[in-house]
Amino acid sequence: MSCADKFSVSSSSSLSSSSKFVSTIFTKPHLGHFPPLNPRWVFPPLTCFRSKTQPLPTKLSSFTNNNKMNKYDLNFILKSLELSNDVEQTLDSLFYDYEHIIISSSKITVILREQRNWERVVRVFKWFKSQEGYFHNVIHYNVVLRALGRAHKWDLLRLCWIDMAKNNVLPKNTTYSMLVDCYGKARRTKEALLWIKHMRMRGLFIDEITMSTVVKVLKDVGEFDRADRFYKNWCSGKVDLDDLDFDSDSRSSLVPIGFKPGELFKIGGGIRDSNSMLSMYIENAGPQKPRNTTTYNTLIDLYGKAGRLKDAAEVFDDMMKSGVAVDIFTFNTMIFISGSRGNLLEVESLLVKMEEKGISPDTGTYNILLSLYANAGNIDAALSCYRMIREDGLFPDAVTYRALLGVLCTENMVQAVEAVIDDMEKSSVSVDEHSLHNIVKMYVNEGDLDKVNDLLQKFMTNNGKYRRNNVKQLEESIKTN
């Protein structure tokens, strides 16, 4: 199926064959409700009636006939789609089998979000769009754009953006935030920031979620100072778009992947928002502070990675004073920042505050503490952290085992290493290549070559991709070291 088949960008109003049995009732308002003033603001549910033409017998139709469930049950629709590879036929069958199935806009959103891959998202979306009475919804487009962006289907994302514009659906702040996130996670930072320029071109002011997303994208590529400036400018009620240009020489030719030069700023904008209150807000946006936990966590992580411990601590204190909810990620980040700079007293203080807030440590918390104690040479404390993971009803993960085995092998603590390996085998967890190197080196240092051979044979059995020549390379590297 070509890109053009995924998203039709023509203005034709022709309907698919499945829409022959579909009709809608918008002429009468629902009891107790006024008719919508503008169909772009209110999205009536998509109501389908049984067709006079009976469907071809399928496994799905027999399944639904034998299970007369509530026709409004969203879980039933999701389960039916999950069990079928033919999305279109399944949706057709559901609409044939039941009368008056009402699919609201919110239910369509859930159905789209629950699809297991981008292709099914597109197919479900295309089916709903083909039905008479479907009202184009920016939230539906957001779900599709996110699925395509996460799958790096940039050509299809472009076609979806064009389709969105042709149907006069204006992107919202959530749309831009999502697109910045998708391009940022694909390490296309410069292209991600172009969406912010498009957003400002339309007269939309950057909300907190979008600001936080931009800060995170810049942080993840090491642009700490630029991220800090962007945040502080946002707090003062302004955004310097020029500061988002990484290379001034290439700004004119840079376009998001999948788009043609200049195309982004010619489409997708629709009519510039003219709401007077919005315009007033944009022009007079004064000082503001973040209010979301995620934003504060992003800022703490930003300053921690930038080595600005004082700034991270100030953001944390401001978060506590402002009454913004702290979570386990907040404390884990602060514990890591403080501990990695040798401030163990601050770590202990954070653990006390964590307990006062009623937040229980997770495996990540213990992993951080384990690594801190291991780096400080406190093996007993590291082992204690490992035992506490089990005692608290948690489970060690790959990070736990790698950190613990690393320090135990360095100290040639053979019995402790073997005890950890036994725990891993009981949990059906295999030793990774990094830990394998440390364990083999420990046995070589102890002169126990038989255990080296047994360990390597077991590792090759459990890891089919790890070839014998890799084992030989490992043995040779250990001998030379």
Buried (B, 14 or more C-beta within 10 A) or exposed (E): EEBEEBBBBEEEEEEBEBBEBBEBEEEEEEEEEEEBEEEBEEBBBBBBBBBEEEBEEBEBBEBBEEEEEEBBEBEBBBBBBEEBEEBBBBBBBBBBBBEEBEBBBEBBBBBBBBBEEBBBBBBBBBBBBBBBBBBBBBBBBBBBBBBBBBBBBBBBBBBBBBBBBBBEBBBBBBBBBBBBBBBBBBEBBBBBBBBBBBBBEBBBBBBBBBBBBBBBBBBBBEBBEBBBBBBEBBEEBEBEEEEBBBEEEEBEEBBBEBBEEEBBEEBBBBEEEEEEEEBEEBEEBEEEEBEBBBBBBBBBBBBBBBEBBEBBBBBBEBBBEEEBEBEBBBBBBBBBBBBBEEBBEBBEBBBEBBEEBEBEBBBBBBBBBBBBBBBEEBBEBBBBBBEBBEEBEBEBBBBBBBBBBBBBBBEEBBEBBEEBBEBBEEEEBBBBEEBBBBBBBBBBEEEBEEBBBEBBEBBBEEBEEBEEEBBEEBBEEBEEE
